[in-house]
Amino acid sequence: MLAFHGFGQKGSDFRPLTDVLANEYTVYCFDLFYHGRSYWNNKDEAMTKNFWADFINYFIEQHNISTFSLCGFSLGGKFALSTLESFPEKTEKLILLAPDGIKTSMWYSLATYPVAFKGYFKSMIVKPHRFFNLLNTINKTGWLEKGISKFAATQMNTTKKRRRVYFAWVVFKELKFKLHKLGKLINDHGIEVTMYLGTYDKIITEKGMQKLLKHLNDYKLHVIKSGHNQLIENTARHITRNKA
């Protein structure tokens, strides 16, 4: 299994889930670029899907992997979906935990992938008051869920985190998908899909996930008692309980 973590995490954050799946899979947990010990050397240059496909192809050749399953949480969902898109014939199962890349809250997009004012946003790395003033203004309107506001603030409260937010937006922005085509790939290759969502998650919702799920002939959807940030641990508990 190839596993891709969420924004602000590292590969080892999958440990609760990999422990549960250890008897079924050999799990390779990647540090995404700008996370953990992984670096992107091309500065503001976006990562293309072809680059990612070449990277994965090199990895699986080096490890003599002929087929694999995929797991992606939050931001990692984009990488799982991109891998499936490039290697549908090698993909056996797809496990998604509140995945990005399908439909996210507009406020999550504000926190991690701002869609305009690139230069202004880049300036927030060294002038964070600009971001927090904007966040406070939005908060006063009452439009912003408290949990999402807290999520946004925690991703921007140090220079290192602000740099990661900015460069992740720039580098990962091309990981977008035509969901009806993705659904057809999944159906045509008989890929087993399981999705886990949190009942208290305001960032990734069941309604939003229907944008992909409605295109699938078959899938398993589990909505468990969890917020967004605790979903890996709570999914591991859910799987353990249901194995018993």
C-alpha positions as CSV (number, residue, x, y, z in Angstrom):
1,M,0.0,0.0,0.0
2,L,1.2,3.5,-0.9
3,A,-0.1,6.0,1.7
4,F,-0.2,9.8,1.5
5,H,-0.7,12.0,4.6
6,G,-2.6,15.2,5.2
7,F,-1.5,18.8,5.1
8,G,0.9,19.7,7.9
9,Q,1.6,16.0,8.7
10,K,4.4,13.5,7.8
11,G,4.3,9.9,6.7
12,S,4.7,8.6,10.3
13,D,1.4,10.2,11.2
14,F,-0.2,7.1,9.5
15,R,1.2,4.9,12.2
16,P,-2.1,4.2,14.0
17,L,-3.6,3.0,10.7
18,T,-0.5,1.1,9.5
19,D,-0.4,-0.8,12.7
20,V,-4.0,-2.0,12.1
21,L,-3.3,-2.9,8.5
22,A,0.1,-4.5,9.1
23,N,-1.2,-8.1,8.7
24,E,-2.8,-7.2,5.3
25,Y,-0.3,-4.8,3.7
26,T,3.2,-3.7,3.5
27,V,2.7,0.1,3.8
28,Y,4.9,2.7,2.3
29,C,4.1,6.1,3.9
30,F,5.5,9.0,1.9
31,D,6.5,12.5,3.2
32,L,4.9,14.8,0.7
33,F,6.9,17.7,-0.6
34,Y,7.3,20.5,2.0
35,H,6.4,18.0,4.7
36,G,8.6,15.8,6.9
37,R,12.0,15.2,5.3
38,S,10.8,15.8,1.8
39,Y,11.9,18.8,-0.3
40,W,10.9,20.4,-3.6
41,N,13.9,21.9,-5.4
42,N,12.0,23.8,-8.1
43,K,10.8,26.7,-5.9
44,D,7.6,28.2,-7.4
45,E,7.4,25.6,-10.3
46,A,4.2,23.5,-10.1
47,M,4.5,19.7,-9.9
48,T,2.9,18.2,-13.0
49,K,1.0,14.9,-13.0
50,N,3.6,13.5,-15.4
51,F,6.3,14.2,-12.8
52,W,4.3,12.5,-10.1
53,A,3.7,9.5,-12.4
54,D,7.4,9.2,-13.2
55,F,8.2,9.4,-9.5
56,I,5.8,6.7,-8.5
57,N,6.8,4.5,-11.5
58,Y,10.5,4.8,-10.4
59,F,9.5,3.9,-6.8
60,I,7.5,0.8,-7.7
61,E,10.1,-0.4,-10.1
62,Q,12.8,-0.1,-7.4
63,H,10.7,-2.1,-5.0
64,N,9.5,-4.6,-7.5
65,I,5.8,-3.7,-6.9
66,S,3.5,-5.0,-9.6
67,T,0.2,-4.0,-8.1
68,F,-0.7,-1.9,-5.1
69,S,-3.5,-0.3,-3.0
70,L,-3.6,3.4,-2.2
71,C,-4.5,5.4,0.9
72,G,-4.8,9.1,1.1
73,F,-5.9,11.4,4.0
74,S,-6.9,15.0,3.3
75,L,-4.2,16.6,1.1
76,G,-2.9,13.1,0.5
77,G,-6.1,12.3,-1.3
78,K,-4.9,14.3,-4.2
79,F,-1.8,12.2,-4.5
80,A,-3.7,9.0,-4.2
81,L,-6.1,10.0,-6.9
82,S,-3.3,11.2,-9.2
83,T,-1.5,7.9,-8.7
84,L,-4.7,5.9,-9.5
85,E,-5.3,8.1,-12.6
86,S,-1.8,7.2,-13.9
87,F,-1.8,3.6,-12.9
88,P,-5.4,2.3,-12.9
89,E,-4.3,-1.1,-14.1
90,K,-2.0,-1.5,-11.1
91,T,-4.4,-0.2,-8.5
92,E,-6.4,-2.8,-6.5
93,K,-7.9,-0.8,-3.8
94,L,-8.4,2.9,-2.9
95,I,-8.9,4.0,0.7
96,L,-9.7,7.6,1.2
97,L,-10.0,9.5,4.5
98,A,-11.7,12.9,4.1
99,P,-9.8,13.4,0.8
100,D,-8.9,16.6,-0.8
101,G,-9.2,16.7,-4.6
102,I,-12.9,16.0,-4.8
103,K,-14.7,18.9,-3.0
104,T,-13.5,20.9,-0.1
105,S,-14.9,23.7,2.0
106,M,-14.2,27.1,0.5
107,W,-12.6,28.0,3.8
108,Y,-10.2,25.1,3.6
109,S,-9.2,26.4,0.2
110,L,-8.6,29.8,1.7
111,A,-6.4,28.2,4.3
112,T,-4.4,26.0,2.0
113,Y,-4.9,27.0,-1.6
114,P,-5.8,30.6,-2.0
115,V,-7.1,31.2,-5.5
116,A,-6.1,34.8,-6.1
117,F,-3.7,37.5,-5.1
118,K,-0.6,35.3,-5.3
119,G,1.8,38.1,-4.5
120,Y,-0.3,39.4,-1.7
121,F,-0.6,35.9,-0.2
122,K,3.2,35.3,-0.5
123,S,3.8,38.5,1.4
124,M,1.8,37.0,4.4
125,I,4.8,34.7,5.0
126,V,6.7,37.6,6.5
127,K,3.7,39.8,7.3
128,P,1.3,37.4,9.0
129,H,-0.9,40.2,10.4
130,R,-2.4,40.5,6.8
131,F,-3.7,36.9,7.0
132,F,-5.0,37.2,10.6
133,N,-6.7,40.6,9.8
134,L,-8.4,38.9,6.9
135,L,-9.4,35.9,9.0
136,N,-10.8,38.2,11.8
137,T,-12.8,40.1,9.2
138,I,-14.3,36.9,7.9
139,N,-15.0,35.7,11.4
140,K,-17.0,38.8,12.2
141,T,-19.4,38.1,9.3
142,G,-20.4,34.8,10.9
143,W,-19.7,32.9,7.7
144,L,-16.8,30.9,9.0
145,E,-17.2,27.7,11.1
146,K,-15.2,28.0,14.3
147,G,-13.4,24.7,13.6
148,I,-12.3,25.8,10.2
149,S,-11.2,29.2,11.5
150,K,-9.1,27.3,14.1
151,F,-7.7,25.0,11.4
152,A,-6.7,28.0,9.2
153,A,-5.0,29.8,12.2
154,T,-3.0,26.8,13.2
155,Q,-1.6,26.4,9.7
156,M,-0.4,30.0,9.6
157,N,1.0,30.6,13.1
158,T,4.7,30.3,12.3
159,T,6.9,31.4,9.4
160,K,7.7,27.7,8.5
161,K,4.0,26.8,8.4
162,R,3.2,29.9,6.3
163,R,5.9,29.0,3.8
164,R,4.5,25.5,3.6
165,V,1.0,26.7,3.0
166,Y,2.2,29.0,0.2
167,F,4.5,26.6,-1.6
168,A,2.1,23.7,-1.2
169,W,-0.5,25.9,-3.0
170,V,1.9,26.7,-5.8
171,V,3.5,23.3,-6.2
172,F,0.3,21.1,-5.9
173,K,-2.2,23.3,-7.8
174,E,-2.2,21.1,-10.9
175,L,-3.5,18.1,-9.1
176,K,-7.0,18.5,-10.3
177,F,-9.4,15.8,-11.7
178,K,-12.3,15.4,-14.0
179,L,-14.3,13.2,-11.6
180,H,-16.5,11.6,-14.2
181,K,-13.4,10.3,-16.0
182,L,-11.9,9.2,-12.7
183,G,-15.0,7.4,-11.9
184,K,-15.0,5.6,-15.2
185,L,-11.4,4.5,-14.6
186,I,-12.3,3.1,-11.2
187,N,-15.4,1.3,-12.7
188,D,-13.6,-0.1,-15.8
189,H,-10.7,-1.5,-13.7
190,G,-12.9,-2.9,-10.9
191,I,-11.0,-0.9,-8.2
192,E,-12.4,-1.3,-4.7
193,V,-13.2,2.0,-3.1
194,T,-13.6,2.6,0.6
195,M,-14.1,6.1,2.1
196,Y,-14.0,7.3,5.7
197,L,-15.5,10.6,6.7
198,G,-15.9,12.3,10.1
199,T,-19.3,13.4,11.4
200,Y,-17.9,16.6,12.9
201,D,-15.7,17.4,9.9
202,K,-16.7,20.8,8.4
203,I,-13.8,20.7,5.9
204,I,-14.6,17.5,3.9
205,T,-18.3,16.6,3.9
206,E,-20.4,13.7,2.7
207,K,-22.3,16.0,0.4
208,G,-19.1,17.1,-1.3
209,M,-17.8,13.6,-1.7
210,Q,-20.9,12.7,-3.8
211,K,-19.2,14.6,-6.7
212,L,-17.0,11.5,-7.1
213,L,-19.1,8.8,-5.5
214,K,-22.1,9.4,-7.8
215,H,-19.9,8.2,-10.7
216,L,-19.0,4.9,-9.0
217,N,-20.8,1.6,-9.6
218,D,-19.9,0.4,-6.1
219,Y,-18.2,1.8,-3.0
220,K,-18.1,1.6,0.8
221,L,-18.7,4.8,2.8
222,H,-18.2,4.9,6.5
223,V,-19.1,8.1,8.4
224,I,-17.6,7.8,11.9
225,K,-17.6,10.0,15.0
226,S,-14.6,12.2,14.4
227,G,-13.4,15.6,13.4
228,H,-11.0,16.1,10.5
229,N,-7.7,16.1,12.3
230,Q,-8.4,13.0,14.3
231,L,-9.7,10.9,11.4
232,I,-6.6,8.7,11.0
233,E,-6.7,7.5,14.7
234,N,-10.5,7.1,14.7
235,T,-10.5,5.2,11.4
236,A,-7.9,2.8,12.9
237,R,-10.2,2.3,15.9
238,H,-13.2,1.8,13.7
239,I,-11.4,-0.9,11.6
240,T,-10.2,-2.6,14.8
241,R,-13.7,-2.7,16.3
242,N,-15.2,-4.1,13.2
243,K,-12.5,-6.8,12.8
244,A,-13.4,-8.2,16.2
